[in-house]
Amino acid sequence: MTALLQEEIVSNTKTVVQGLDALRSEHNAILNGLMSSLKAIKKDKADSNLMEEKTSILQKNIDMIELGLSEAQVMMALAQHLQTVEAEKQKLRAQVRRLCQENAWLRDELATTQQRLQHSEQNVAALEEEKKHLEFMNSMKAYETEQPSGSAGEEVSSSEQLQKEEPLDLGFPEDEEDIQHGEMGQSMTSSVMSASASQGYEIPARLRTLHNLVIQYASQGRYEVAVPLCKQALEDLEKTSGHDHPDVATMLNILALVYRDQNKYKEAANLLNDALSIREKTLGENHPAVAATLNNLAVLYGKRGKYKEAEPLCKRALQIREKVLGMDHPDVAKQLNNLALLCQNQAKYEEVETYYQRALQIYETKLGPDDSNVAKTKK
């Protein structure tokens, strides 16, 4: 039922009420006249049946008119009520529309706030990373200031750095001093330094300082500090220089040494193989740094008892050092000692004798018969 139809019904009902009201007045007037006539007839004692019948009919008509008026009033009251309900309904609809608009606005505000929150969280994460990096750089600078400075004009080449990274240990008996306190713990002579410098790569001072710092933490058993320090430095190097860079290979080598000390040989081997690949691509297959990485990998395989896998790596390192340093260099003798130990663990005693004899000859010729390396090799 539309609003227009309701208005028409209300208007027609009012018209009917007016007509019924007029009709009731007429009937009441006629009834009053009949009642007067009926009283007069009764006084004259005449026949009043017809008059009484008319009076009864008029009374019934008046009752019907009263009923119609009552129904009309009820209909008008219902119409008024419907109008009130419709007005409330429209009011509620308006409120619903307003609430929907407010809800949509709140959703937009929530989405905007969430975006701002996400952006803020990203900024916070970036600031935290930057803070960690700055703290790391500050710790390196603080440690670097504590290190004694070298003599004027002294340069440390990549081979020298690799010699200083950490004593290599094949895990053999402790009387094999050449391995226990060997290649990585020995200083390089000027000839080795010049050979490495001729290869066109020098390890940055910051990595030398970082290596010393990591070794200090590792020697104290603080691997929870040493490992994150290496990983953070590695991540920074890869961001600035890319993965295939000699500095990244050096950092991989340092982290591999830390993992090796934790007996995490699989992780260390993966890092050393990655470092080897990078150094071969960037420095060349005959670079001293490649020889050092090959030797580190051979040491790792030796600690795991994989002597057959370690032997060709050690032989290749020997070939590189013979080519770069010369056949009678003391570092070649150290590599010969390592190779002899690997052959000894495989019961290749003839080769063991050959390697030891050659190493002994180099030590006696270059360092003199009273040098400690001579005595170690003779044991």
C-alpha positions as a LaTeX table, in Angstrom:
\begin{tabular}{lrrr}
\hline
Residue & $x$ (\AA) & $y$ (\AA) & $z$ (\AA) \\
\hline
Met1 & 0.00 & 0.00 & 0.00 \\
Thr2 & 1.57 & 3.26 & $-1.16$ \\
Ala3 & 1.52 & 6.56 & 0.72 \\
Leu4 & $-0.78$ & 8.10 & $-1.94$ \\
Leu5 & $-3.38$ & 5.33 & $-1.50$ \\
Gln6 & $-3.32$ & 5.80 & 2.25 \\
Glu7 & $-4.05$ & 9.51 & 1.85 \\
Glu8 & $-6.97$ & 8.78 & $-0.49$ \\
Ile9 & $-8.45$ & 6.28 & 2.01 \\
Val10 & $-8.14$ & 8.77 & 4.86 \\
Ser11 & $-9.76$ & 11.52 & 2.76 \\
Asn12 & $-12.67$ & 9.29 & 1.69 \\
Thr13 & $-13.13$ & 8.06 & 5.25 \\
Lys14 & $-13.44$ & 11.65 & 6.49 \\
Thr15 & $-16.06$ & 12.34 & 3.81 \\
Val16 & $-18.03$ & 9.24 & 4.84 \\
Val17 & $-17.82$ & 10.29 & 8.49 \\
Gln18 & $-19.24$ & 13.70 & 7.62 \\
Gly19 & $-22.07$ & 12.08 & 5.64 \\
Leu20 & $-22.85$ & 9.58 & 8.40 \\
Asp21 & $-22.82$ & 12.36 & 10.96 \\
Ala22 & $-25.35$ & 14.37 & 8.92 \\
Leu23 & $-27.46$ & 11.28 & 8.34 \\
Arg24 & $-27.43$ & 10.55 & 12.07 \\
Ser25 & $-28.62$ & 14.08 & 12.79 \\
Glu26 & $-31.48$ & 13.71 & 10.29 \\
His27 & $-32.48$ & 10.35 & 11.74 \\
Asn28 & $-32.39$ & 11.74 & 15.26 \\
Ala29 & $-34.64$ & 14.63 & 14.18 \\
Ile30 & $-37.09$ & 12.25 & 12.48 \\
Leu31 & $-37.02$ & 9.96 & 15.49 \\
Asn32 & $-37.78$ & 12.82 & 17.82 \\
Gly33 & $-40.76$ & 13.80 & 15.60 \\
Leu34 & $-42.05$ & 10.24 & 15.56 \\
Met35 & $-41.70$ & 9.98 & 19.34 \\
Ser36 & $-43.80$ & 13.15 & 19.75 \\
Ser37 & $-46.42$ & 11.81 & 17.36 \\
Leu38 & $-46.45$ & 8.48 & 19.15 \\
Lys39 & $-47.09$ & 10.15 & 22.51 \\
Ala40 & $-49.99$ & 12.11 & 21.00 \\
Ile41 & $-51.54$ & 8.99 & 19.48 \\
Lys42 & $-51.29$ & 7.17 & 22.79 \\
Lys43 & $-53.14$ & 10.02 & 24.51 \\
Asp44 & $-55.91$ & 9.78 & 21.92 \\
Lys45 & $-55.89$ & 6.01 & 22.37 \\
Ala46 & $-55.63$ & 5.53 & 18.64 \\
Asp47 & $-53.82$ & 2.72 & 16.79 \\
Ser48 & $-50.04$ & 3.30 & 17.25 \\
Asn49 & $-48.62$ & 0.12 & 15.70 \\
Leu50 & $-47.50$ & 1.76 & 12.47 \\
Met51 & $-45.87$ & 4.61 & 14.36 \\
Glu52 & $-44.01$ & 2.23 & 16.66 \\
Glu53 & $-42.76$ & 0.22 & 13.72 \\
Lys54 & $-41.35$ & 3.33 & 12.04 \\
Thr55 & $-39.72$ & 4.34 & 15.30 \\
Ser56 & $-38.06$ & 0.92 & 15.64 \\
Ile57 & $-36.74$ & 1.10 & 12.07 \\
Leu58 & $-35.30$ & 4.57 & 12.64 \\
Gln59 & $-33.64$ & 3.43 & 15.86 \\
Lys60 & $-32.00$ & 0.51 & 14.07 \\
Asn61 & $-30.78$ & 2.84 & 11.32 \\
Ile62 & $-29.34$ & 5.20 & 13.90 \\
Asp63 & $-27.54$ & 2.25 & 15.55 \\
Met64 & $-26.06$ & 1.24 & 12.20 \\
Ile65 & $-24.98$ & 4.80 & 11.57 \\
Glu66 & $-23.26$ & 4.90 & 15.00 \\
Leu67 & $-21.49$ & 1.62 & 14.18 \\
Gly68 & $-20.31$ & 3.03 & 10.83 \\
Leu69 & $-19.02$ & 6.15 & 12.56 \\
Ser70 & $-17.13$ & 4.04 & 15.08 \\
Glu71 & $-15.54$ & 1.96 & 12.34 \\
Ala72 & $-14.60$ & 5.09 & 10.42 \\
Gln73 & $-12.91$ & 6.52 & 13.52 \\
Val74 & $-11.01$ & 3.25 & 13.98 \\
Met75 & $-9.85$ & 3.38 & 10.36 \\
Met76 & $-8.71$ & 6.99 & 10.77 \\
Ala77 & $-6.83$ & 6.05 & 13.95 \\
Leu78 & $-5.15$ & 3.14 & 12.10 \\
Ala79 & $-4.23$ & 5.46 & 9.22 \\
Gln80 & $-2.68$ & 7.89 & 11.70 \\
His81 & $-0.77$ & 5.04 & 13.29 \\
Leu82 & 0.46 & 3.82 & 9.91 \\
Gln83 & 1.64 & 7.33 & 9.09 \\
Thr84 & 3.53 & 7.44 & 12.39 \\
Val85 & 5.10 & 4.01 & 11.70 \\
Glu86 & 6.05 & 5.08 & 8.19 \\
Ala87 & 7.67 & 8.23 & 9.55 \\
Glu88 & 9.66 & 6.18 & 12.07 \\
Lys89 & 10.62 & 3.79 & 9.29 \\
Gln90 & 11.91 & 6.63 & 7.15 \\
Lys91 & 13.78 & 8.00 & 10.15 \\
Leu92 & 15.38 & 4.61 & 10.79 \\
Arg93 & 16.34 & 4.29 & 7.12 \\
Ala94 & 18.01 & 7.66 & 7.29 \\
Gln95 & 19.91 & 6.55 & 10.39 \\
Val96 & 20.95 & 3.30 & 8.64 \\
Arg97 & 22.25 & 5.27 & 5.64 \\
Arg98 & 24.17 & 7.57 & 7.96 \\
Leu99 & 25.64 & 4.60 & 9.85 \\
Cys100 & 26.65 & 2.94 & 6.56 \\
Gln101 & 28.40 & 6.13 & 5.50 \\
Glu102 & 30.15 & 6.36 & 8.86 \\
Asn103 & 31.12 & 2.68 & 8.64 \\
Ala104 & 32.60 & 3.20 & 5.16 \\
Trp105 & 34.52 & 6.24 & 6.44 \\
Leu106 & 35.81 & 4.25 & 9.40 \\
Arg107 & 36.91 & 1.44 & 7.08 \\
Asp108 & 38.83 & 3.94 & 4.95 \\
Glu109 & 40.42 & 5.41 & 8.07 \\
Leu110 & 41.34 & 1.91 & 9.30 \\
Ala111 & 42.93 & 1.01 & 5.96 \\
Thr112 & 44.90 & 4.26 & 5.95 \\
Thr113 & 46.00 & 3.70 & 9.54 \\
Gln114 & 47.07 & 0.12 & 8.77 \\
Gln115 & 49.12 & 1.34 & 5.82 \\
Arg116 & 50.76 & 3.96 & 8.01 \\
Leu117 & 51.43 & 1.31 & 10.67 \\
Gln118 & 52.97 & $-1.04$ & 8.14 \\
His119 & 55.13 & 1.76 & 6.77 \\
Ser120 & 56.18 & 2.68 & 10.30 \\
Glu121 & 57.05 & $-0.94$ & 11.09 \\
Gln122 & 59.16 & $-1.10$ & 7.92 \\
Asn123 & 60.92 & 2.10 & 8.94 \\
Val124 & 61.51 & 0.71 & 12.42 \\
Ala125 & 62.93 & $-2.52$ & 10.98 \\
Ala126 & 65.18 & $-0.55$ & 8.64 \\
Leu127 & 66.34 & 1.66 & 11.52 \\
Glu128 & 67.05 & $-1.40$ & 13.65 \\
Glu129 & 69.12 & $-2.93$ & 10.85 \\
Glu130 & 70.95 & 0.35 & 10.42 \\
Lys131 & 71.52 & 0.52 & 14.16 \\
Lys132 & 72.95 & $-3.02$ & 14.17 \\
His133 & 75.19 & $-2.14$ & 11.27 \\
Leu134 & 76.42 & 1.03 & 12.97 \\
Glu135 & 77.02 & $-0.86$ & 16.22 \\
Phe136 & 78.93 & $-3.48$ & 14.27 \\
Met137 & 81.05 & $-0.84$ & 12.52 \\
Asn138 & 81.68 & 0.94 & 15.83 \\
Ser139 & 82.79 & $-2.32$ & 17.46 \\
Met140 & 85.15 & $-2.91$ & 14.56 \\
Lys141 & 86.57 & 0.61 & 14.83 \\
Ala142 & 86.94 & 0.28 & 18.59 \\
Tyr143 & 88.75 & $-3.03$ & 18.18 \\
Glu144 & 90.88 & $-1.71$ & 15.33 \\
Thr145 & 92.14 & 1.17 & 17.48 \\
Glu146 & 93.36 & $-1.38$ & 20.03 \\
Gln147 & 95.44 & $-3.28$ & 17.43 \\
Pro148 & 99.17 & $-2.32$ & 17.17 \\
Ser149 & 99.93 & $-0.48$ & 13.98 \\
Gly150 & 102.40 & $-1.99$ & 11.53 \\
Ser151 & 105.73 & $-0.52$ & 10.50 \\
Ala152 & 105.78 & 2.32 & 7.98 \\
Gly153 & 105.23 & 1.19 & 4.41 \\
Glu154 & 104.32 & $-2.37$ & 5.46 \\
Glu155 & 101.66 & $-4.00$ & 3.26 \\
Val156 & 99.69 & $-7.16$ & 4.04 \\
Ser157 & 98.71 & $-9.13$ & 0.97 \\
Ser158 & 95.94 & $-11.67$ & 0.52 \\
Ser159 & 98.29 & $-14.60$ & 1.07 \\
Glu160 & 99.58 & $-13.02$ & 4.28 \\
Gln161 & 96.05 & $-12.56$ & 5.53 \\
Leu162 & 95.19 & $-16.15$ & 4.73 \\
Gln163 & 98.31 & $-17.23$ & 6.60 \\
Lys164 & 97.04 & $-15.35$ & 9.69 \\
Glu165 & 93.42 & $-16.50$ & 9.70 \\
Glu166 & 93.78 & $-19.43$ & 12.12 \\
Pro167 & 96.05 & $-22.42$ & 12.75 \\
Leu168 & 95.01 & $-25.25$ & 10.47 \\
Asp169 & 94.48 & $-28.61$ & 12.08 \\
Leu170 & 93.92 & $-31.85$ & 10.22 \\
Gly171 & 92.94 & $-33.55$ & 13.44 \\
Phe172 & 96.02 & $-35.79$ & 13.47 \\
Pro173 & 98.17 & $-36.67$ & 16.51 \\
Glu174 & 99.47 & $-33.70$ & 18.43 \\
Asp175 & 103.13 & $-34.55$ & 17.74 \\
Glu176 & 102.52 & $-33.41$ & 14.14 \\
Glu177 & 103.42 & $-29.83$ & 15.02 \\
Asp178 & 103.54 & $-28.70$ & 11.41 \\
Ile179 & 99.82 & $-29.11$ & 11.14 \\
Gln180 & 98.96 & $-28.03$ & 14.65 \\
His181 & 100.79 & $-24.72$ & 14.32 \\
Gly182 & 101.16 & $-24.58$ & 10.60 \\
Glu183 & 100.28 & $-22.51$ & 7.66 \\
Met184 & 97.61 & $-20.18$ & 8.94 \\
Gly185 & 99.62 & $-19.20$ & 12.00 \\
Gln186 & 102.89 & $-18.43$ & 10.22 \\
Ser187 & 103.94 & $-15.00$ & 8.97 \\
Met188 & 104.81 & $-14.55$ & 5.31 \\
Thr189 & 108.16 & $-13.50$ & 3.95 \\
Ser190 & 108.56 & $-10.58$ & 1.64 \\
Ser191 & 108.78 & $-12.88$ & $-1.37$ \\
Val192 & 105.34 & $-14.33$ & $-0.66$ \\
Met193 & 103.91 & $-10.88$ & $-0.08$ \\
Ser194 & 105.23 & $-9.66$ & $-3.39$ \\
Ala195 & 103.90 & $-12.76$ & $-5.14$ \\
Ser196 & 100.43 & $-12.14$ & $-3.77$ \\
Ala197 & 100.54 & $-8.42$ & $-4.50$ \\
Ser198 & 101.43 & $-9.22$ & $-8.09$ \\
Gln199 & 98.08 & $-11.00$ & $-8.38$ \\
Gly200 & 96.25 & $-7.65$ & $-8.04$ \\
Tyr201 & 94.20 & $-8.20$ & $-4.89$ \\
Glu202 & 94.75 & $-7.11$ & $-1.31$ \\
Ile203 & 92.35 & $-7.89$ & 1.55 \\
Pro204 & 90.93 & $-4.66$ & 3.04 \\
Ala205 & 92.03 & $-3.60$ & 6.50 \\
Arg206 & 88.48 & $-3.81$ & 7.83 \\
Leu207 & 88.33 & $-7.53$ & 7.02 \\
Arg208 & 91.68 & $-8.13$ & 8.69 \\
Thr209 & 90.37 & $-6.36$ & 11.77 \\
Leu210 & 87.09 & $-8.28$ & 11.61 \\
His211 & 88.98 & $-11.56$ & 11.34 \\
Asn212 & 91.02 & $-10.77$ & 14.44 \\
Leu213 & 87.86 & $-9.82$ & 16.30 \\
Val214 & 86.06 & $-13.03$ & 15.27 \\
Ile215 & 89.04 & $-15.19$ & 16.22 \\
Gln216 & 89.17 & $-13.48$ & 19.61 \\
Tyr217 & 85.49 & $-14.27$ & 20.23 \\
Ala218 & 85.88 & $-17.84$ & 18.93 \\
Ser219 & 88.90 & $-18.47$ & 21.16 \\
Gln220 & 86.74 & $-17.42$ & 24.12 \\
Gly221 & 83.99 & $-19.81$ & 23.02 \\
Arg222 & 81.62 & $-16.89$ & 22.30 \\
Tyr223 & 80.27 & $-18.30$ & 19.07 \\
Glu224 & 76.89 & $-16.65$ & 19.68 \\
Val225 & 78.72 & $-13.37$ & 19.05 \\
Ala226 & 81.23 & $-14.49$ & 16.42 \\
Val227 & 78.72 & $-16.15$ & 14.04 \\
Pro228 & 76.22 & $-13.22$ & 13.84 \\
Leu229 & 79.16 & $-10.85$ & 13.44 \\
Cys230 & 80.39 & $-12.81$ & 10.42 \\
Lys231 & 76.90 & $-13.14$ & 8.92 \\
Gln232 & 76.20 & $-9.41$ & 9.28 \\
Ala233 & 79.52 & $-8.53$ & 7.64 \\
Leu234 & 78.86 & $-11.07$ & 4.86 \\
Glu235 & 75.40 & $-9.61$ & 4.22 \\
Asp236 & 76.81 & $-6.07$ & 4.05 \\
Leu237 & 79.56 & $-7.13$ & 1.64 \\
Glu238 & 77.09 & $-8.89$ & $-0.66$ \\
Lys239 & 74.86 & $-5.79$ & $-0.70$ \\
Thr240 & 77.71 & $-3.42$ & $-1.56$ \\
Ser241 & 79.96 & $-5.59$ & $-3.75$ \\
Gly242 & 77.80 & $-8.47$ & $-4.96$ \\
His243 & 78.23 & $-12.15$ & $-4.21$ \\
Asp244 & 81.09 & $-12.83$ & $-6.64$ \\
His245 & 83.70 & $-10.60$ & $-5.01$ \\
Pro246 & 87.02 & $-11.54$ & $-3.40$ \\
Asp247 & 86.05 & $-9.81$ & $-0.13$ \\
Val248 & 82.93 & $-11.99$ & 0.06 \\
Ala249 & 85.11 & $-15.08$ & $-0.45$ \\
Thr250 & 87.37 & $-13.95$ & 2.41 \\
Met251 & 84.36 & $-13.48$ & 4.67 \\
Leu252 & 83.02 & $-16.93$ & 3.71 \\
Asn253 & 86.42 & $-18.38$ & 4.62 \\
Ile254 & 86.39 & $-16.69$ & 8.03 \\
Leu255 & 82.86 & $-17.93$ & 8.78 \\
Ala256 & 83.85 & $-21.44$ & 7.65 \\
Leu257 & 86.69 & $-21.46$ & 10.20 \\
Val258 & 84.23 & $-20.54$ & 12.96 \\
Tyr259 & 81.87 & $-23.33$ & 11.88 \\
Arg260 & 84.79 & $-25.75$ & 11.75 \\
Asp261 & 85.64 & $-24.95$ & 15.37 \\
Gln262 & 82.02 & $-25.76$ & 16.26 \\
Asn263 & 82.34 & $-29.12$ & 14.45 \\
Lys264 & 79.77 & $-27.97$ & 11.88 \\
Tyr265 & 81.77 & $-29.54$ & 9.07 \\
Lys266 & 79.00 & $-29.69$ & 6.49 \\
Glu267 & 78.24 & $-25.96$ & 6.78 \\
Ala268 & 81.96 & $-25.14$ & 6.75 \\
Ala269 & 82.53 & $-27.26$ & 3.62 \\
Asn270 & 79.68 & $-25.52$ & 1.78 \\
Leu271 & 81.10 & $-22.10$ & 2.63 \\
Leu272 & 84.65 & $-23.07$ & 1.61 \\
Asn273 & 83.45 & $-24.49$ & $-1.72$ \\
Asp274 & 81.55 & $-21.26$ & $-2.35$ \\
Ala275 & 84.66 & $-19.22$ & $-1.45$ \\
Leu276 & 86.79 & $-21.40$ & $-3.73$ \\
Ser277 & 84.43 & $-20.86$ & $-6.66$ \\
Ile278 & 84.43 & $-17.08$ & $-6.14$ \\
Arg279 & 88.20 & $-16.85$ & $-5.84$ \\
Glu280 & 88.76 & $-18.97$ & $-8.95$ \\
Lys281 & 86.39 & $-16.75$ & $-10.94$ \\
Thr282 & 87.64 & $-13.40$ & $-9.64$ \\
Leu283 & 91.34 & $-14.00$ & $-8.90$ \\
Gly284 & 92.24 & $-16.85$ & $-11.23$ \\
Glu285 & 92.87 & $-20.53$ & $-10.64$ \\
Asn286 & 96.54 & $-20.06$ & $-9.71$ \\
His287 & 96.15 & $-17.30$ & $-7.14$ \\
Pro288 & 97.66 & $-17.82$ & $-3.64$ \\
Ala289 & 94.22 & $-17.22$ & $-2.12$ \\
Val290 & 92.89 & $-20.17$ & $-4.15$ \\
Ala291 & 95.71 & $-22.34$ & $-2.76$ \\
Ala292 & 94.85 & $-21.28$ & 0.80 \\
Thr293 & 91.16 & $-22.11$ & 0.29 \\
Leu294 & 92.05 & $-25.49$ & $-1.22$ \\
Asn295 & 94.26 & $-26.22$ & 1.78 \\
Asn296 & 91.50 & $-25.18$ & 4.22 \\
Leu297 & 89.08 & $-27.49$ & 2.43 \\
Ala298 & 91.61 & $-30.32$ & 2.55 \\
Val299 & 92.07 & $-29.73$ & 6.28 \\
Leu300 & 88.32 & $-29.92$ & 6.77 \\
Tyr301 & 88.04 & $-33.19$ & 4.85 \\
Gly302 & 90.97 & $-34.55$ & 6.85 \\
Lys303 & 89.20 & $-33.76$ & 10.13 \\
Arg304 & 86.20 & $-35.70$ & 8.83 \\
Gly305 & 88.39 & $-38.66$ & 7.80 \\
Lys306 & 87.81 & $-38.10$ & 4.08 \\
Tyr307 & 91.48 & $-38.45$ & 3.17 \\
Lys308 & 90.92 & $-39.50$ & $-0.43$ \\
Glu309 & 88.85 & $-36.36$ & $-1.09$ \\
Ala310 & 91.38 & $-34.17$ & 0.73 \\
Glu311 & 94.49 & $-35.43$ & $-1.10$ \\
Pro312 & 93.77 & $-33.97$ & $-4.59$ \\
Leu313 & 92.87 & $-30.62$ & $-3.01$ \\
Cys314 & 96.13 & $-30.57$ & $-1.09$ \\
Lys315 & 98.11 & $-31.54$ & $-4.23$ \\
Arg316 & 96.51 & $-28.75$ & $-6.22$ \\
Ala317 & 97.34 & $-26.25$ & $-3.45$ \\
Leu318 & 100.93 & $-27.51$ & $-3.59$ \\
Gln319 & 101.09 & $-27.01$ & $-7.36$ \\
Ile320 & 99.82 & $-23.43$ & $-7.08$ \\
Arg321 & 102.30 & $-22.54$ & $-4.36$ \\
Glu322 & 105.19 & $-24.12$ & $-6.28$ \\
Lys323 & 104.21 & $-22.06$ & $-9.31$ \\
Val324 & 103.73 & $-18.77$ & $-7.44$ \\
Leu325 & 106.37 & $-19.04$ & $-4.70$ \\
Gly326 & 108.94 & $-21.35$ & $-6.23$ \\
Met327 & 109.82 & $-24.98$ & $-5.68$ \\
Asp328 & 111.99 & $-24.38$ & $-2.60$ \\
His329 & 109.88 & $-21.93$ & $-0.62$ \\
Pro330 & 109.21 & $-22.72$ & 3.10 \\
Asp331 & 105.45 & $-22.50$ & 2.52 \\
Val332 & 105.79 & $-25.19$ & $-0.12$ \\
Ala333 & 107.45 & $-27.29$ & 2.60 \\
Lys334 & 104.48 & $-26.71$ & 4.89 \\
Gln335 & 102.13 & $-27.87$ & 2.13 \\
Leu336 & 104.32 & $-30.95$ & 1.61 \\
Asn337 & 104.00 & $-31.76$ & 5.32 \\
Asn338 & 100.19 & $-31.52$ & 5.08 \\
Leu339 & 100.19 & $-33.77$ & 2.04 \\
Ala340 & 102.47 & $-36.26$ & 3.81 \\
Leu341 & 100.05 & $-36.48$ & 6.74 \\
Leu342 & 97.15 & $-37.20$ & 4.40 \\
Cys343 & 99.12 & $-39.98$ & 2.69 \\
Gln344 & 100.20 & $-41.36$ & 6.06 \\
Asn345 & 96.55 & $-41.80$ & 7.07 \\
Gln346 & 96.02 & $-43.74$ & 3.83 \\
Ala347 & 99.08 & $-45.99$ & 4.42 \\
Lys348 & 100.90 & $-44.54$ & 1.38 \\
Tyr349 & 104.22 & $-44.73$ & 3.15 \\
Glu350 & 106.48 & $-44.36$ & 0.10 \\
Glu351 & 104.81 & $-41.06$ & $-0.80$ \\
Val352 & 104.96 & $-40.00$ & 2.86 \\
Glu353 & 108.73 & $-40.52$ & 2.86 \\
Thr354 & 109.13 & $-38.61$ & $-0.40$ \\
Tyr355 & 107.12 & $-35.60$ & 0.80 \\
Tyr356 & 108.85 & $-35.45$ & 4.20 \\
Gln357 & 112.32 & $-35.71$ & 2.64 \\
Arg358 & 111.59 & $-32.88$ & 0.24 \\
Ala359 & 110.08 & $-30.68$ & 2.99 \\
Leu360 & 113.10 & $-31.36$ & 5.19 \\
Gln361 & 115.49 & $-30.43$ & 2.39 \\
Ile362 & 113.67 & $-27.12$ & 1.82 \\
Tyr363 & 113.69 & $-26.23$ & 5.52 \\
Glu364 & 117.38 & $-27.05$ & 5.94 \\
Thr365 & 118.34 & $-25.11$ & 2.81 \\
Lys366 & 116.17 & $-22.02$ & 3.37 \\
Leu367 & 115.88 & $-21.80$ & 7.15 \\
Gly368 & 118.97 & $-23.65$ & 8.35 \\
Pro369 & 119.48 & $-27.00$ & 10.13 \\
Asp370 & 118.73 & $-25.48$ & 13.56 \\
Asp371 & 115.26 & $-24.17$ & 12.62 \\
Ser372 & 112.35 & $-25.61$ & 14.65 \\
Asn373 & 110.56 & $-26.72$ & 11.46 \\
Val374 & 113.47 & $-29.06$ & 10.71 \\
Ala375 & 113.06 & $-30.79$ & 14.05 \\
Lys376 & 109.27 & $-31.04$ & 13.61 \\
Thr377 & 109.60 & $-32.58$ & 10.18 \\
Lys378 & 112.11 & $-35.19$ & 11.42 \\
Lys379 & 109.76 & $-36.47$ & 14.12 \\
\hline
\end{tabular}
